[in-house]
Amino acid sequence: MKKSLLALAALTAFAGAASAQSSVTLYGRVDLSVAKNVGSDAKAIQNGSGSRLGLRGTEDLGGGLSALFNIEHRFNADTGADTSGNVRFWNGRSIVGLQGGFGQVVFGREYTTAFLGTQLIGDPWGWDTVAAALGTTNGTTGITGLGGIAKVRNDSSVTYKIAAAGFSFGAQIAEATDSINTFAAKPVNFNLGYGAGPLTAAFGYEKTGREAGNIDEKMWSAMISYNLGFVKPGFYYGKGTALNGADHKGMMFTATAPIGAGEFRAAYGTLKANDTTVTKALALGYHYSMSKRTTLYVDFLNNSEAATSKSGYDVGIKHNF
């Protein structure tokens, strides 16, 4: 706790000193809900999405070149405790890099390109709430994460991204060993995307760096959606190899639709391990925008393959600043 308070004090002082730079933004989110998760009869107040506090900024270096940074702390808003078990303060992101006509290159703890470019946008809930990837705490054991294969972020990574004419490309490689991690191989991933007009499509691939014997943990995934105005249907499919050698397959049909000042969300999907269905779930939700920064939401989920307590729900409020 003392370390967290000292870090927060340093962050506040830095925000004031950094105001002379080209652009520095202090931002965050507090999100809490009354919820019941699939597989449990307990009701609780919990994060609907990752509550956070961060700083991001850029500095114009001239000639179309600029420097950038982003540091982000994640915490549980119900107790104020950090989500990393006191291992690291900047659990969300800690990157620095350069961007220009060549694209963007950043170093540090960063999201995988496959997560940002395919897995995240393939889920109507964006890996948030009890409906995240149809029913897990952060999506990593759900359908878009293929039962825990996907890694959301990599430490000690180098990430490159570029976008032009509706197309986007990203690639990342990370160290196998650093002060926290020890993997058998360097984690690598890439993503290809296209978004123009109503069409969005993407393909992502990653090797996590985790190995067991001659088994490499890896996966690929693809998504497509088309905005018809009154509704945006979508489809997600992924396939991978888990560390225990099991073949995982995930499939999800999705739809979102504007209703009043909010958005209706729906998805149905399955996850299989060696052709055995481990998840068969339906999720529904409505997220109402009270303002540009404050959202009220309600979600319902049913997983017919859950061993106990097959249904879950949440009712919450999310405020961005």
N, C-alpha and C positions, 0 to 999 in steps of 0.2 A: 504494500500500500504506500509506504514512504517513497519507494522508487517511482510509483505512478504519479504521486503528488509533485515530486521534484520535476519529473518529465513534463507534466502539464504546466507547471510554472515556467519552465524553460520555453515551452511551446508558445505561451502567451507573450513572453518577452520578445521572442523571435518574431511574432506576428507584427508587433509594433515597429521593430527595427527594420523589418523587411518592406515596409510600406513605400520606401524610396525606390524599390525595384520597379520593373515594367509592369508586373501584374502579380499580386499575391492574394489568394482567397482563403479565408477560414470558412470551412463548411462542416456540415454534420447531419446526423439523423438520430431521432429517438423514436422507437417503434415498439409498442407493447400491445399484447392481446390477451384476452381470456380464452384459453384454448384447451382442447383435449386431443391428444395425438392417437393415431391408429396404433393398436397394440397395448394401450393402457387405458384404464378407467379413471385415472387421476385427472383432475382439472387443475390448471395452473395459470399464473400470469407469466408470460414468456415473450421473448423477442419474436415478432412476426418476420422481421428481416434483420440484418446486421446493424444494430445501433452503432454509430461511428462518430469520430471527430477527426478532422484532417486539415492539412494545409496543402495547397497546390499553387504553382506559379510558373511564370515564364519570364525570360529576359531577352529582349531584342539585341542580338549581337551584330546586326547589320548584314547586308547582302542576302537577305532572305533567310538567314540562319538565326536560330534562337535556342537558348538553353531552357530546360524545364525540370521540375521536380514535383514529387507527390509523396507525402507521408501521411499514413492514415492509421488511427487507433481504433480497434473494435472492442466493444464492451457489452455486457448484459445490462440493459437499462432497468431491469427489475431489482437488481442488487447493487449495480455500479461496478461489479467485478469485471476485470478484463477477461477476454475469451481465450487467451493463450496459455492459461495456467502459469502466468508470471514468467514465461519463457522469453517473450519479446513484447515490447510496448507497441511497435508499429506492425501489428499483426495483419492489417488490411493490405498495406502497400508501403514500400519504401524504395523509390526509384529516383534516378537522376539521369539526364541524357541530353541529346541534341535533336533538333528537327529542322527540316528545310525541304527544298525541292526534291531531295533524294529520299524523303520519307522520315521516319523517326527511329532512333536507336536509343534504348534505355538500359541501364544496369540496375540490378538489385532484386528485391522481392516483388514479383509481378505475376499477374494472372497469366495462365497459359493462353496462347492464341486460339487453341481449339475450344477452350471454355468460353472466352469472350465472343468468338466469331460464330460458333455453332451451338454448343450445349446451352448457353445462357439464353440466346434468342429463340431457341427451339421450344422453350418452356414458357407458356403464357404468364406464369407467375414469377418468371425470372429467378427461380430457385429460392423464393421467399414464401412464407406462411406454411401452414400445415399441408398445403397442396403442392409444395415444392417438389417438382419432378414426380408428382403423384405420390407423395406421402412420406418424406423423410426430413430430418432436421435441417440439412443444408443441401439436399439433392445428391450428395455423393454416393449414397446407397440406393438411389432411385433409378428411374428409367434413363434419363439423359446422361447420368453418370455411370450407367451400366453396372449397377450393383457394387459401387465402390472402386471401380477401375480408374475413373477420371480423377485427375489432380486439379484443384481449382487454381493453385498458385505454385510457383517454383521459387526457391531462394537462390541467391547467387547466380542469377540468370542474365543473359544478354538477349534482348528482344528487339526484333526489327519489324516495322509495319509501314505499309505504303498503300495509298488509295488514289484512284484516278478513274474518271469516266464511268463511275458506278461499280468498278471492280476494286477489290481489296485483297491484300496478301499480308500474312504475318508469319513469322518463324521465330522460334526460341530454342536456345540451348542453355543448360544449367550445369553447374559443377556437381559432380557425383558426391564429393565430400567437402564439407565446410565445418564451421564450429558447432552446427546443430545436426546436420544430416550426414548419413553414410549410405549411399546407394551403390548397387553393383555396377551401374553404368550411368553415363550422363543422361538426364532427362532431356528429351527433344520433342518438339511438336510444331505443326504448321497448320495454317488455315487459309482457304480460298473462299471468297465471298463475292456476291453480286447483289446490288440493290439499286433499282431504278424504277420510278413510277410505282405501280402496285406490287411488283414482284421482288421477293427477297429469297435468295438461295445461298447455301453455304455447305462446305465440306471441311471437316477437321480430322487430323490424325495426331496421335501422340504415343510415345513410348515413355513410361513413367520412370524408368531407371531401376525399378524394382525387379529382381530376378530370383528364381528359385530353381536350382539345378539348371536345366536347359530351357526353362520357361521364361520368356520375356513378357512382362505385363504390358499390354498395349491395347489400343482400340481406335476405331474410326467411327465417324458419325456424319450424318447429312440431314439438312432440313430445308424445307421450302414452304413459303406462304404466299398468298395472293390477296391483296386488299380490294374487296369489291365495294367498299364504302360502307354498306350497311352491316357487313360481316367480313372478317378476315380468317378464312380457313387455313390450316397448316398441317404439315406432316413431318415427323421426325423418325429416323431409323439409325440405330447404331449396332455395331458388332465388335466384340473384343475377346481377349484371352485374359482371364483372371490369374492371380498368382498361384492358385491351386490347380491350374490347368483347365478349369472349366470354361467352356465356350458360352459367352453371354450375348444375348440378343435383346435389344429393346426397341419397341415401336410405340408411337403415340400419335393420335389424331387430335388436333387442337382447333379451337375457334375462339375469337374475341369479337365483341360487337359493342359499339357505343350506344348507351342507353341513358338519356338525360345528360347529367353532368358526370356520369361515371362510365364504367366499362364492365360488361359481363364477360366472364371467362369460363371456358369449358375444355375438358380434355378427357380422353379415354386412352389407356395404354396398357401394355403388357411387358413384363421382363421375364426372360427365360434363362436358366442355367442348365446347359447340356439337355436342352429340349424339355426341361421341367419348368412349368410356370411357377414363379415365385411371387410375382405381382400381377394382379389384374384389377385395375383401379379406375374409378370414375371420379372426377373432381369438378365442382361448380363454384363460382365465386362472383361477387359483385364488389367493385372498388369505386367508391364515390369521392370525387374531388370537391372538397369544401372550398379550396382555394388552390393556387398554384403550388403551395407547399404542404398542405394538410389533406390527408386522405383517410376516410373511414372505410373499413373493409369487413366483409364476412365471407368465409369460405367453408365448404363442406367436402369431405372426402370419404369414399368407401373403397376398401381393398378387400375383395372377396377371398383372397388367398391368405390374409392375415390369420394367424393361429388363434388370436383372441381379440376382442374389441375391434371389430372390423371397420368401424366408422370414427371419423375425427372431425373437428370443426374449430374455427376461431372467429372471434369478433374483436377487432382492434382499431387502433389509430396510429398513423404514421405522420411525423412532422419532419420535413427537411428544412435546413437553414443554411 
